[in-house]
Amino acid sequence: DLKLQFLYFIGGEKMYHAGHHKGTTWIKEHPFALMYWYGVCSVFTIVNYVSWVRFNEVLVGSDVKRAYFAFVFLTVLVYIFVAGFCFFWAALYCDRESKQGIKQRNKRVHIGMFGIYFFSDTPLFILDLYIVYNNGWVDEVQGITFVLKLLSWLMGTFFVWFVYMWKMSKFFHKKTGADREIQLAGAPGVAFNLATINNLQPDI
């Protein structure tokens, strides 16, 4: 279980067993926390455009201004119709006691995080970084928005990278690892033994 592996990674055996038997509040409540966090970030992004970016076309450039508006608009759409919805869905309408329910919750959180990361955090962070790099910290709202977007992008990057490693390692393990050997060895009509299968498998 990914949750238990993570608990073991950050807290050792004691936290692993606590998570295995009792669960942890922060794990169960994190979809709501994500919904609030990205909601706050989205509001600051909107305020930043309305109060600063659109009045400083000379500083940021017309192309950056138009791109910023486009991605702010996209952020609102993604948050309302995809990410926020998925976080709320994961928080309230998943069985937290069953394995299937945990899988459903994780899947919904993944959809929300990936949507926000690729269609909001990454493009807006690049634009904010460009503005700060060329103009510095000009306005309070602009500076706070940049810090929030930086934190959000770092968190999203770690999350996406972690999920990517987990999914890819699981995929290759099933295709070329011990699971693949067992599947092939137990398949009807397959006469290969495990030694033959090992010789046929590529090195990873």
Secondary structure as GFF3:
##gff-version 3
##sequence-region A 1 204
A	DSSP	alpha_helix	2	21	.	.	.	ID=ss1
A	DSSP	alpha_helix	25	51	.	.	.	ID=ss2
A	DSSP	three_ten_helix	53	55	.	.	.	ID=ss3
A	DSSP	alpha_helix	57	60	.	.	.	ID=ss4
A	DSSP	alpha_helix	62	78	.	.	.	ID=ss5
A	DSSP	pi_helix	79	83	.	.	.	ID=ss6
A	DSSP	alpha_helix	84	92	.	.	.	ID=ss7
A	DSSP	alpha_helix	99	116	.	.	.	ID=ss8
A	DSSP	pi_helix	117	121	.	.	.	ID=ss9
A	DSSP	alpha_helix	122	135	.	.	.	ID=ss10
A	DSSP	alpha_helix	140	176	.	.	.	ID=ss11
A	DSSP	alpha_helix	178	186	.	.	.	ID=ss12
A	DSSP	alpha_helix	194	200	.	.	.	ID=ss13
###
